[in-house]
Amino acid sequence: MSVETVVSDVLAEVTQTEDPLMELRGRVLGTVIDSSSDGFDEARALPNLLADRRPSAIVKVLTAEDVSSTVNFARERGLPLTVRSGGHSLAQFGVADGAIGIDLSEMKRVQIDPVEQIARVQGGATSFDVATAAQVHGLALTTGDTQSVGIGGLTTGGGVGFMVRKYGLTIDSLLSAQVVLADGRIVTASADEHPGLFWAIRGGGGNFGVVTEFTFKLAKVGTILGGDLMLPATREVVRGYLDYVAQAPDDLTTIAGVMHA
């Protein structure tokens, strides 16, 4: 038996027993975290502290190409795939047992064009990231009612926030989006390009692709007043609220909730 044959057999054996995540680590610029990695428990944590899900790996992506490579890796191996943007999801969609998780938290760049009043927002940005960047220029996007709400989940779910009555849902301000499809292609969806996909991601939820960047039209705004009014949840209070909002000004947004306080 030649030396070359022996070496070939050894390499084949090593390849068969090698950690399959090594290939994924070689494909992406971001960090691949598994159960043996420092920070695994932090990376898989959810807002609901009772949730205890253990994904096969979490990929903290840095580019759209990283997302594409991760999608391809999961598809080739028949593994479930989850996507996490701001990580605020109370529905716990961002992490699943045995899945490959795409974590967009490192992709949170926000670029503001104050002349055109446009924002280009990466998929991992939060409402706080967008609001603080836009406010410098007297601009705003109608976003979630909590600063930790991720723009990715908010937009693909419609987007209700404090300015919704005056400026519409978040999706009403969406001009285009960069989307990674299930086959790994990176496309732009807008009214002119892939209009069917553009329609689907504006409130259609998941399973159409991974949005890695949004382009929004911003609104020119001044001072916005808001706050909480705590009242007892009596029949008179609830009836009074419903009667009032029926004739309230169109640009007044109210969000009512009944809860233990």
C-alpha positions in Angstrom: 0.0 0.0 0.0 1.4 3.4 -1.0 1.9 6.3 1.3 -0.5 8.3 -0.8 -3.2 5.7 -0.3 -2.7 5.6 3.5 -2.8 9.4 3.7 -6.0 9.5 1.6 -7.7 6.9 3.8 -6.8 8.8 7.0 -8.1 12.1 5.5 -11.3 10.4 4.5 -11.8 9.1 8.1 -11.1 12.5 9.6 -13.5 14.1 7.3 -16.3 11.7 8.2 -15.8 12.3 12.0 -15.1 16.0 11.7 -17.5 18.4 13.4 -20.0 19.3 10.6 -20.1 22.9 11.9 -16.4 23.3 10.9 -17.6 23.6 7.3 -20.1 26.3 8.3 -17.4 28.2 10.2 -15.4 28.2 7.0 -18.2 29.6 5.0 -19.1 32.7 7.1 -17.3 35.8 8.4 -19.5 35.8 11.5 -19.3 33.6 14.6 -20.8 30.2 14.8 -21.8 29.3 18.4 -22.7 25.8 19.6 -23.2 24.1 23.0 -19.4 23.9 23.5 -18.9 27.7 22.9 -18.7 30.4 25.5 -21.8 32.5 25.4 -24.1 29.7 24.1 -26.6 30.2 26.9 -26.7 33.9 26.4 -27.1 33.6 22.6 -30.0 31.2 23.0 -31.8 33.1 25.7 -35.4 34.4 25.1 -37.5 37.1 26.6 -39.6 34.4 28.2 -37.2 33.1 30.9 -39.2 29.9 31.2 -38.2 28.9 27.6 -35.2 26.6 27.4 -34.4 25.8 23.8 -31.2 24.3 22.5 -30.4 25.0 18.8 -27.7 23.0 17.0 -25.9 26.3 16.3 -26.4 30.0 16.3 -24.7 32.0 13.6 -24.0 35.7 14.4 -23.9 36.8 10.8 -22.1 39.9 9.6 -23.2 40.2 6.0 -26.0 39.1 3.6 -23.6 36.6 2.2 -23.2 35.1 5.7 -27.0 34.7 5.8 -27.0 33.1 2.3 -24.3 30.6 3.3 -26.2 29.7 6.5 -29.4 29.2 4.6 -27.7 27.0 2.1 -26.0 25.0 4.9 -29.3 24.3 6.7 -31.1 23.5 3.5 -28.4 21.0 2.3 -28.6 19.1 5.6 -32.4 19.3 6.1 -32.1 21.3 9.3 -34.8 23.6 10.6 -33.8 27.3 10.4 -34.8 30.2 12.6 -34.2 34.0 12.3 -33.7 36.4 15.1 -33.4 40.2 14.5 -34.0 42.3 17.7 -34.7 39.3 19.8 -37.9 40.8 21.3 -40.3 38.1 19.9 -42.7 37.0 22.7 -43.8 34.3 20.3 -40.3 32.8 20.7 -39.8 32.3 16.9 -36.0 33.2 17.0 -34.7 30.0 18.7 -35.8 26.3 18.2 -34.5 23.0 19.4 -32.1 21.4 17.0 -32.2 24.3 14.5 -29.6 26.5 12.9 -30.3 30.0 14.1 -29.5 33.1 12.1 -28.8 35.9 14.6 -28.8 39.4 13.0 -27.8 41.3 16.1 -24.4 42.2 14.7 -26.1 43.7 11.6 -27.7 46.9 13.0 -26.2 49.7 10.9 -28.6 52.6 10.2 -27.8 55.1 7.5 -29.9 58.3 7.2 -30.2 60.4 4.1 -31.6 63.7 5.5 -32.1 65.3 2.1 -34.1 62.4 0.6 -35.5 61.5 4.1 -34.6 57.9 3.6 -33.2 55.4 6.1 -31.3 52.2 5.2 -31.6 49.9 8.1 -30.0 46.5 8.6 -32.2 43.6 9.8 -30.7 43.4 13.3 -31.4 47.1 14.2 -34.0 47.9 16.9 -36.5 50.7 17.2 -34.0 52.5 19.4 -31.3 52.4 16.8 -33.6 53.9 14.1 -35.2 56.5 16.3 -31.9 57.9 17.7 -30.3 58.1 14.2 -33.3 59.7 12.6 -34.2 62.2 15.4 -30.9 64.1 14.8 -32.4 65.2 11.5 -35.9 65.8 12.8 -37.1 62.6 11.1 -38.8 59.5 12.4 -40.2 56.1 11.4 -43.4 54.8 12.9 -42.0 51.8 14.9 -42.7 49.7 17.9 -43.8 51.0 21.3 -40.7 49.6 23.0 -37.1 50.6 22.1 -36.0 46.9 22.1 -38.4 45.9 19.3 -36.4 44.6 16.3 -37.1 46.3 13.0 -37.0 42.9 11.2 -39.8 41.3 13.1 -41.7 44.5 13.4 -41.8 45.3 9.7 -42.5 41.8 8.5 -45.4 41.7 11.0 -46.9 45.0 9.9 -45.5 47.4 12.4 -47.8 49.1 14.9 -46.4 52.0 17.0 -47.1 55.3 18.6 -47.3 57.2 15.2 -49.4 54.7 13.4 -52.6 56.8 13.1 -50.8 59.7 11.6 -48.1 58.0 9.5 -49.4 54.5 9.0 -47.9 51.1 9.8 -44.1 50.5 9.4 -44.7 48.7 6.2 -46.4 51.8 4.8 -43.0 53.5 4.9 -41.1 50.6 3.3 -39.6 51.3 -0.1 -37.5 48.2 -0.7 -35.8 45.3 1.1 -32.8 43.1 0.5 -33.9 39.5 1.0 -32.1 36.2 1.1 -34.3 33.5 -0.5 -34.5 29.8 0.5 -32.2 28.9 -2.4 -29.5 31.3 -1.1 -30.1 34.0 -3.7 -29.8 37.6 -2.5 -32.5 39.8 -4.2 -34.0 43.3 -3.9 -37.8 43.4 -3.4 -39.7 46.6 -4.2 -42.7 47.8 -6.1 -40.6 47.4 -9.3 -38.4 44.4 -8.5 -39.9 41.1 -7.3 -43.2 42.8 -6.5 -44.9 39.6 -5.3 -42.1 39.1 -2.7 -42.4 42.8 -1.7 -46.1 42.3 -1.1 -45.5 39.2 0.9 -42.9 40.6 3.3 -45.0 43.6 4.1 -47.0 42.1 6.9 -46.9 38.5 5.7 -44.7 37.3 8.5 -42.1 34.6 8.0 -41.1 31.9 5.5 -40.6 34.2 2.5 -36.9 34.9 3.1 -34.5 36.6 5.4 -34.6 40.4 5.2 -31.1 41.7 5.7 -31.7 45.4 4.9 -34.8 47.7 4.7 -35.1 51.0 3.0 -37.7 53.3 4.6 -39.2 56.7 3.8 -39.0 58.8 6.9 -41.5 61.4 8.2 -40.6 64.9 9.1 -41.8 65.3 12.7 -41.7 67.7 15.6 -42.3 67.1 19.3 -44.4 64.0 20.0 -46.3 63.8 23.2 -47.2 60.5 24.8 -47.5 58.5 28.0 -49.4 56.1 30.1 -52.7 56.7 31.8 -53.5 54.1 34.5 -57.2 53.6 35.3 -59.2 50.9 37.0 -60.6 48.4 34.5 -64.2 49.0 35.3 -67.1 48.8 32.8 -67.4 52.6 32.9 -63.7 53.2 32.0 -63.7 50.6 29.2 -66.9 52.0 27.8 -65.7 55.5 28.1 -62.5 54.7 26.2 -64.3 53.0 23.4 -66.7 55.9 23.0 -63.8 58.4 23.0 -61.6 56.7 20.4 -64.5 56.4 18.0 -64.5 60.2 17.6 -60.9 61.0 18.4 -58.7 62.9 15.9 -57.3 60.8 13.1 -53.7 61.4 14.1 -54.1 60.4 17.8 -52.8 56.9 18.4 -54.1 55.0 21.5 -53.1 51.5 22.6 -55.2 50.0 25.4 -54.3 47.1 27.6 -55.9 45.4 30.6 -53.4 43.9 33.0 -52.4 43.5 36.7 -50.5 46.5 37.9 
